[in-house]
């Protein structure tokens, strides 16, 4: 092999070895960010609504809460750069979500010339940002690469538990599994490194402690414990009630519009009476968006009704899938329009639908597919 060819091969290996590697607990960090992001936006809007939107400053200054969000984001970025401890990553994820929520909540001011905090498209933009964060979480959660180099990265990351004298039996077995797989590496030095680490962990002098569940795992275990104390019949009744309620609520507006359309009189006035009871419909564009929302709500209600029928016919698995699909459709489309047309008052609806989704997912996990039931199945 010529010297030039050898250099090109080495450069290829170097590029491959500098590619990104997902952290072993990346999905947990993203989930913490996601939860604190939602909490930050909801808590901020609720506080401002209850207190009459107070301002910090004076006649000249206005200290917007986006500034506090920026400071939290700055702290979240600095923590993992300065500290190597795992708790710094957890804290960074929490501060990141809080800061991003405070920042994105003021998006209306950033995209309008008159700094309009109540700009109608601002609320759906915030909601869409949250949905994109949910998609990122799902992507990170499902991305599992088993390359030897990745597994060694994970093993080294978990070895922090040895330094902190906190390596439990579960973590020990997980690391050993990674190292056994990493020994298949084509590069001899990676396989040798895996052998050395495995030999160190097998040494009786290496401290390994009994499994101590984290607070989050204890919470999930408690949740599943109490969930399993609910009888399957009661759980099934709850799911059917939720599907019936969703079907009624989702189709109520469509039914009202159809009924009004059949009444004598100008259709424009009929629309006005359906959409805005006080008669201050803004323009035809507003009418178009509201008609689109009604159409989507009708589709959600129809799916929920079909799911309910399948539940009555004892086709619970299909019914649960339809129920999940109807709620996901509502959360990703109808609620975007809700936030545009009704601003942040749509938060209550979104939280209710999210809670109903969790109930149905728990029913699938605990009652229909208990052999696959783990705490991660319904997060």
PyMOL commands that set and color helices and strands:
alter all, ss='L'
color gray80, all
select helices_A, chain A and resi 3-17+26-51+65-82+86-104+107-110+120-142+148-158+160-163+169-182+188-202+215-229+232-261+267-275+284-312+316-368+370-372+375-378
alter helices_A, ss='H'
color red, helices_A
deselect
rebuild
show_as cartoon
